[in-house]
Amino acid sequence: MLIDGGKYYLFGSTDPQTWKGKADGFKAYVSDDLIDFEERVIFENSEDFWADEQFWAPEVHKYNGKYYLFAAFSVDGSKRECQILVADNPLGPYRPHGDKMFPDDSSNLDATFFIDDDGKRYTVYCREWTDIKDGEMVLAELDETLKVVGEKKVLFKASEAPWTIDYEGEGCYVTDGPFVRKTKNGKYLMLWSSHGKDGYAMGMATADRIDGKWTQIEKPLISSNGGHGMVFEDKGKLFITYHMPNNPHMQERPYIAEIEEVDGLYRLK
């Protein structure tokens, strides 16, 4: 969710077959009231772009007067990789910005964007369980052009959370959908998703420093059939948007709920 110029913008995986087949691109949905939305095409795939399938989970941030779309892409069934697109307005048209973000990593996805109080820019992203079994949440610093600089740091593994389960046996734990925000107590709070005993879920982790030790909250915020969320503020209230249901497959839709912050954690109102 992006709020800009008094309008609400929803972004998501919008190809009819996001798991297989050739990708068309991305659409966005714009609204004046969060009730009625207009669909707009914001990125169309072309032969000049390196990827051709699995265009996933776009997340748009306004930065230095432009709009940057972080998303995951794939080509010919190979590993998924994060790439940034850029546009002059929220509805595009978006175009590639630089190269793949983490070309030397295993499959990676769901990169988010966070600017700290000191002005430093970061991305947090997932190294996929499909390659390393126990998925990782990884931090990287970005320069002014949003290019990765310095050494990347693993913040935690999916299995460290008390609520996650072995997804497919053999030590397979999923990391999905990080989103970082500072809470009123000055700590960092991360929303992230995995599989729990009741299905796809969204948990929370906290830290005193973004590159410090992250503590997993025992119980997930969303315990069943929903995840990959982000928080936004509107008219003095906090909201979370995430997709649900995760089962049945391919039926995910955006869902918005009001939340509140209590003792540095979020809970549904």
N, C-alpha and C positions, 0 to 999 in steps of 0.2 A: 504494500500500500504506500502510495506517495500522495501527500497533500501539497498542492502547489497552486497559487493564484486562485484560491477559493474553490478549487475542484479536487475531486478524489480520483486517483488513478489506480486501477488494479492490474497487476501483471501476473502471468502464469504460463504454464506449459499448455499450449493451445492447439498443437497439431492433432488431427483426428486419431492418429496412431503414434503416440509418443515413444513407444517401446520398440517399434520396428517400422521399416519402410522409410521412404525418403521424406525429409522434413520440408515444410513450406516456409516456416519462419515463426514470428511471434505476433500476437495480437494483444491489444490493451483494451481496457474498458474504463470509460470516463463518465463521471457522474457529478451532478451539482448537489445531490442530496443523499447519496448512499442507498437510494431506492431504485431509481431508473438509470440504467447504464447504456452508453452507446459503444458499440464495438468498432475498433479501428485497427488496421494493419500497421504495425510499426517497424517490422523488419521482414524483408523478403529474401529468401535464400537465392544465391546465384552461383554460377560456375566459378566465380572468382574467390568464393569463400572456401576455406579448407574443410569444413564439416558438411555432412549431408544427411545426418539423422540424429535422433535423440536430442532435440533442442529442449533443454530442461530448466525449470525453476528460475526464470529471470527475476532479478531484484534491482530496482532503479533507485539511484541516489543523486541528488543535486549537489554539485561540487564545482566551485569556481565558475558559476554561471552556465555550466553545461550539465547534461543528464547522462549518467553512466549506468549502463545495464550490465550487471554481472550475471553470467549464466554458464551452464554446462552444455557441451556439444560432443558429438562423436562422428566418426567416419567409418563406413564399411564395417560396422560391428566391432571396431577396435575400442580401446579404452576411452572413457569419457574424460574431457579436459575442460578447464575453466577458461573463459575468454571474456574480455570486456568489450562492449559496444558503446558508442557515444552518439549523442544527438544534441541539437540546439534547443529542442523543446521536448516535453514529456512524451509526445506522440510521434516522435521521430520525423523523418526516417532515420533509423539507427545504422551506423556503419562500424566496421571493426576498428578498435582502438588498440594499436600495438599488436603484439604476438600473443600466443597462448601464455597464460600466467605462470604455469608450473610444468613446463615441458619435460623436465627430468624426473618427475614424480610418477608413481603408479597412478592408476585411475583416480581422478579427483573431481569434486563437484561441490556445488552449493556455496561458492565463495560469497561472503558478505563484506560490508564496508563499515569501518568505524573510525571516527576522528576523536582522539583523546583531548583532554582539557589543555594539554601543552601543544596542541596543533599537529602532533604526529598522526600519521595515517596508517591504518592496519587493515588487513584482511584476515578473516578466520575461514578456513575451508576444511573439507573432509577428504582424507585419503580413504579410498573405498575398501570395505570389507571383502569385495569380490576379488581383490588382489592380495590383501594382507591379512585376511580373516578377521582380526580384531581391529575394526575401523578406528582411525585416529582423527582427532580434532587438532588442526595445525594453525599456528599463528605466523604471519609474515608481515614485515613492515613494508610500506609503499612510499616511493618518493613523490614529488609534486606532480609527476606525470602518471602516477598510479602504476609504476613499474616496481616489481618486487626487488627489494634491496636487502643485503645482509643475509644472515643465516635464518632459516626457518626453524621454528620450535614446536615440538609436539606438546600440546597442553594436557591432553589426557586421551586414554583409550576408552572405547565404548564399554568394555567389560568392567570398568572401574565404578560405574553407576550401580547402586544396589537394585535398581528396578529393571535393568536390561536382562534379556534372555539370549541364549545361544540360538540364533535365528535358523540355521540350517544344519546344526550339528558341527562337530569338529572345531569348536571354538570360534564360530562365526558370529560376530557382534557388529551391528550396523551403526554408523554415524551418518546423520542427515541434518540439513537445515539449521546451521548455527545463526544466531542473531544476538548481538551484544548491545547492552545499554547500561548506563550508570544509574544506580538507584539513589534515593534521597540520603542514604547513609554513606554515600561516597564509594560504595563497592561496585564491582563489575558483576553484572548478571548476564548469563548466557542461556538462552533458550536453545534446545537442540532435541533432535528426535531419534528414536530407535524403536526396537520392538520389545515390548514388555509382555507379561503373562496374559494380558487381555488384548494383545494386538499392537498395532502401530500406536505410538504414544509420544508425548513431548515432555521432557524433563527440564530441570533447571540446574545450573551450577554457578557458584559464586567465587570471586577472588578479590584480594586486596589490590593486586596489580594485574594488568591485562596479560603480562608475561610471567605471572607468578603461579603459585600452586592453586589449582581449582578444586573446590570442594563440591561434591555431588549432593544434591538434595535428595533425601530418601524416597519421597513419593513424587511421581510425575504430576505436572500441572494438568495435562490431559492424559488420562490413563488408558483410553480405548478409542481406536478407530479415527484418530485425527492427529495431525502434526504439521511440522515445518511451518512454524509461526513467526510472526514479527509483531512488535508493539508499536503503536502510534498514539499520539495525543491529539485530541480534537475538542475544542471548546472547553478546555480545562479538565477533560476526562480522559482516562486511559482505556485503550481498546487493544485487543489482540485479534489478528486475522490469521487463519490457518486453513488447511484443506481437510475436508472430511466428506464422506466416509472413505477410508482406505480400502474397505472391503464392502461391497464387491469391487473388483478391480476395474479401473478406468472410470469410476463414478465420482472421483474427487471433485468437489466444488468449493469455492471460497466461503468461509464462515467467519463472521465478525461477532465478537462478544466483548462486553465491558468487563474490565478487570480492575483490581485495586492493588496498591502496594502496601503490604503489612510487614513490618520488621525486615525490610529489605528483600522481600520475596513477593511474587505475584500470586494472586488467587482470583478465581472467577467470582463476579458479583452475582 
